[in-house]
């Protein structure tokens, strides 16, 4: 019964988000403003969603996001990562064209301002980098998951550095490594036994996973932001390696 109640609340939130985002985008007129109001509204809705979901979000060093126009690099395990980051600060998320083509989920992501990239075609990388650079220059915080996919939380995959060139295109862009980790699920430590309640990876379908997640009462997460790296003084591979080291060390750190 509790899960059905949460499902009803989730459906209501989705409906409210779609209606509100469509209206805001209609009056926003320009593409930049459409993306800006989409990200702003997504943050408002995600702050409601984490309460409905019982997702307790703790953020460390959030002050590093006090100004906008940053490139945020994070590990990735689930669509819940996006809800968590969006609840902290309005952001534009970089996702794959596969997500864009996913029924419903792609539509929701687009309304929230997500920018979809084709990572598999090397010929399009320069175009994608240029567009990401524009987003940063327009004052958006851009969140990139450089692992290129989500995982079950057992490890942090090596980072792909190709899209990090969007930071070096815009001289002096600050790159902020960020580590998200799920600490407990219903007061039990996050582990290989319960990780599938929150981690969405491989060929998992969205609806069954969401239904499974809604059976939980409380999920504790922690997001740590690290000191910004000035892209003017580092190349993309150096930035990628440093971010990977910081995120990995924090992810596997036991308090």
N, C-alpha and C positions, 0 to 999 in steps of 0.2 A: 504493500500500500504506500509506504514512504517513497519507494522508487517511482511509482506511478504519479505521485504528487510532484516529485522533482521533474519528471518527464513533462507533465502539464505546464509547470513553471518554465521549463526550458523551451517548449514550443511557443509559449507566450512571449518569451524574450526574443526568440528568433523572429516572430511575427512583428513585434514592436521595432526590432532593429531594422528589418527590411522596409517597413512602412516609413519609419523616420529617416533612414538613409536615402531612400528614393526621393522623398520630399526635399531633403536638404540638397541632394545632388541636382535636382531640377532647378532650384533657385541659385545654385552656386555658379552656373553658366560655364566658366572656364574649366579646363581639365585640372589645372593646379588647385583651384578652389574646391572642385569636386573631391579631389584626393584629400585636401586639407580637412574639409568638414567630415569626410568619411572616417578619417583617422581620429578626429576629435570625438565623433559620436560613438565610434567603436570603444574608445576608452570609457566613456560614460556607461555604456552597456556592459562592458567587461567588469566594471566595478560592481555592478549589480549581479552579474553572472557568478563571480567568485563567492558571493554570499549564498546564492542558491545552491551552488555545487558543494559548498562546505570546503572551499579551497582557501586555506590560510596562507597568505603571501607575505613573506618577509623580504625586504630589499635592503641591501647593504651598500653604502656609498652612492645613494641615489643623487646626491648633490652634483655628481659628475655630469648629470643630465640637465643641470639648471639652465644651460643655454642649448639651443637646438643646432641642427646642421652637423650631426655626428654620425659616424658609421659604427654600428654596434655589432660585434662578432660574438656569436654564442654557440654553445653546443645545443643539440636538438634531440628531443625524445617524443614529442607529441604536439597535437594541436593545442593542448593545454599550455604549452610554452608560450604560444602566441597570445592566448587569453591573459596569461600572467604578465607578459611584457606590456601588453596594451593597457592593462589595469594600472600599471605604474606610470606610464607616460605615453601620450599619443605618438605613434610610430608608423612608418611605412615598412611593411615586410616584403622581403624578396622571396618569391616562391617559384616553383617550376611550372611550366605550361601543362604538365600532367595534372597538377592540382586545379588549374584553371578549367580543365576539361572534365573534372570530377563533378557529377551532378550535385546540385545544391551547394556543396562545400565551395566550389569555385565561384559561384554566384555571390555567396556571403563574403568570401575573401575580396572579391572585386569591389563590393559596396564599401568595404572597410579601407579601401585605398591600396591594396596589395599590388605590387608590380611583378608581373610574371616574366620569367626569363627562360630561354631555350639554352640550357647548359651543354647539351649534347652536340650542338653544331658550332665548331670552332670559327666558322665564317661569320657568325652572328655575335661573337663575344665582344668585339670592338663596339658594335652598336649598343649592346646591353650595358657595357661600361659607360658609354657616353650618356645614356639615359639615367643610370644610377647617379652619375656625377651631377646631372641637372637637378635631380631630386634633393641631393645634399646641398647644392648651391641655393636651392629655393627655400632652404631652412628646415627641411624635414630630418628627423632622426630616422636613419635607415637601418633596419635590423637584417643582418645576413647570417644564415646558418651555413658556414663554410664546410661542414661535413658533407653537404650535398644530399643528405637523407636523414631520416630520424632513426633512432636506435632503441634497443630495449634497456638502455641505461647501464649495461655491464661494462661499457668502455666508451671512450671518446675517440671517434674515428679521425684519421689524419685530415687536416684541413686542405681544401683546394684553394689555391691562392689567386686563380685567374681573375675573379671578379673584384678582388681587392684593389685592382688598378683604378677603380672608380674613386678611391681616396687620393691617389697620387695625381689624378687628372685635375682635381681641385686642390691647388697648393695649400698646404697647411691644415687640411682636414684632420680633425682629431678622431682617432680610431679607439673605441672603448671595448676591450675584451669584457665579456660578461659570462658568468657561469650560473646556470640554473640547475638545481638539483631538488629532487623530491625526497623529503626526510622520512616522513611516516605516512602510512595509509591505515586509517582507523586505528591509530595509536600503535601500529606495528611498524618496525623499521622497514624502509624500502628495501626490497631484496628480489632475487630471481623468482621467489615464490609468489609475490603479489604485484610485481612490476607491470603485468599486463592490464591491471586496472587503470593505469595512467598512460603507459607507453603505447604509442600507436605507430607501428612500423611494419616493414615488409609488405605483405599483401593483405593486411587487416582491412576489413570493410568498416566504414565510418559508423553506420547506424548500430551494428551489433556492439562495436567497441563503446560507443556512447552509452548504450543501454547497460553494459557491464560497469562502466564508470559510475553511473548514477546509483548503483547499489552501495557505493561507499558513503559514509557519513562525514568523514573529515580527511582531507589530504593536506599535509603541511609541505610547503615549498620554500626554498631560500634562493634568492637571486643576488649574486655579488657582482658589482661593477668595479672594474679596476681602473687605475690611473690612466688617463688618455695617453695614447701614443701619437706624437705628431708625425704625420705622414710625410712632411717635407724633409725630414731627416732620416727616413728609413724607406727601403724598397719593400714591395709587396711580400716577398718571400720572408724577409726579416720580420715584418709585422705579423705575418701568418704564423711563423714559428714561435714568436714571443707570446702571441695570444694563445696558441695551443698549449704552451708550457704553463702559463698562468691558469688557464681554465682547467687543465688536467689536474694540476696540483690541488686546486680548490675542490674540484669534484670528488677526488678520492681522499681528501683530508677528513679525518675523523675527529670531531670536536671532543 
